[in-house]
Amino acid sequence: MKKTEQKVLRFIDEKNLLEKDDRILVALSGGPDSVFLLHFLNKYSKKFKISLSALHINHGLRGKAALADEHFCKKFTKKSGIRFYSVKRDVKALAQKLKISTEEAGRLIRYEEFEKFSAKEGFSKIATAHIADDNAETVLLNLIKGTGLNGISGIPFSRGKIIRPLLVLTKEEIIQYLEFYKIDYRTDLTNLQSEYERNFLRNKVIPLIKKRLNPSLENTLLKSSGVFREINNFVKKRLNDEVKNLVLKKDDIVSILLAGLDKIDSELRGEAIRLVFEKEYKIKLSFQEVKRIFSLIEKQPGKSISLQGKLKVVRERNELVAMSQGKAYKQKPVIISSGDSVKVNDKYFSIKEVTNKKKKFNLDKNIEFINGDNIHTKFILRRWQPGDRFIPLGMKGSKKVSDFLSEQRLSSYNRKDQMILINNNRIVWIIGLRLDNRFRITPQTKKIYELCII
C-alpha cells in the first residue's frame, strides 16, 4: 500500500501541486476517493507543512442517504481533527432553472461553493478527488460528443486554485488501500444506475473495453490526455493573439469579425471558434455546434442559431454576433415629460428645457436639442414599428424608419431594439441617430428642449 502513497507523492512533486504553508480546502463527499484524499493529505500534512479543512455539499437529491453522508463526513473530520464545513443546495431546482442536467447543475454548485468558501476563509488551494477513472470517462465522453482538442485533453491536474492530486490513481487502487487500512467510506448507490451519461460509460462501456481491449484503459487515457493537452496548449498559444484581433466585445455581446477569421489557417478556424466561446462564455462547443456556426456564415445577414440553450449567434454583414439567449429587450412604451428621467434598456433617457445660452451643439449622438414651440408636453418613448415614418433632418420628404435603419447599416439585433421618441403622433428623434426635420431649431425658436440618453 506504500506503493500507492508513493505514486501520489511523486505526482504532487512532479506537478508542484503543494507549497509550504498552503491552506487546503478539501472537497469531501464521503465517497472512497474523497476519503482517501483527505486521509492522505492529513497523513502527510507535516511533510508538506500544510493545513487542512473539508467542505461537504449536500445536493438535496438523496434524502436520508444524503444526511447520512453529511453525518459521516462530520464524524470523519472530527476524528482526524480537521475543520469541517457543510452546505445544502437544491441541485434539481438549479437544473430546472438553467435547463441543464442535474450532473451539470451539481458541478456548477460545487465549484461555486468551493470558490465562495475559499475566498471567505482565505484558502490558498482547493483539492478535489478526481481520479484516473474520472479522466477516462471525461476523455471518452468528449471524444464521443466531439468537443475537439480541449475535450479530449481530459481533466487538468490543476486550474487556478484547484488541484487534483489523485489523477494518477484508479478506483481499484483506492478501494484496495482503504480496505487494507480498514478506513470506512460511503457508497452512493445512484452511481450504480446507468441513466446518467457518465454512469452508463462507467458501468456498461468501460468494463467491456477493459475486458476485451485494454485492461489498463485508465492509465492509457491519462497518458494520452496529457499528450493531447500539450498539443492543445500549443494550439491555444498559437491562436491567442489571432483570437484577440478576431473579437470585439461590448457588455455581454461578442462579435467575431469574419475578415479576421479568414486570415486564420483553415485547419485552425474551428479551434479558433472554440477558443472564443471557451474564453468569453466558458462553454465547450461540439464538432456539430462548430459546424452549425460555419454554416451560419454562408447564410444571409439576420439568420441566427441557438447554442446549448444559452446563447444566440446572429449572422451580420461582416461578423457573427453572440449574445445571451434572453438578450432581446421587451421595452414597453414609456410616457415622459420635460424634467423627467427614465431607464430604458439599461440606459437613462431625460428631457429638460434649456436656455439658448446653455445650448451647446457637439458631435455626441446621445445629446440633441429640439424646437419646443407648439409641441405637446407629453412624449412617448418606444421601439420603432413597421410602417413608422419620419422626415430626416435636412430633408423635405418622409422616409420609412425601416429603410433609414437599413441605410445606417445597423446589425439586425441593434435595428430590432432601436428606440424612437414620439410627440403628438410624430417622430421626434430616432434615438442616437437622427432628428426629425419638423423639430429643428430655427432663429425664431423660443423654447428649447435637451434630449439626452446616457
Secondary structure, 3 states (H helix, E strand, C coil): CHHHHHHHHHHHHHHCCCCCCCEEEEECCCCHHHHHHHHHHHHCHHHHCCEEEEEEEECCCCHHHHHHHHHHHHHHHHHHCCEEEEEECCHHHHHHHHCCCHHHHHHHHHHHHHHHHHHHHCCCEEECCCCHHHHHHHHHHHHHHCCHHHHHCCCCCEECCEECCCCCCCHHHHHHHHHHCCCCCCCCHHHHCCCCHHHHHHHHHHHHHHHHCCCCHHHHHHHHHHHHHHHHHHHHHHHHHHHHHHEEEECCEEEEEHHHHHCCCHHHHHHHHHHHHHHHHCCCCCHHHHHHHHHHHCCCCCCEEEECCCEEEEECCCEEEEEECCCCCCCCCEEEECCCEEEECCEEEEEEEECHHHCCCCCCCCEEEEECCCCCCEEEEEECCCCCEECECCCCCCEEHHHHHHHCCCCHHHHHCCEEEEECCEEEEECCCEEEHHHCCCCCCCCEEEEEEC
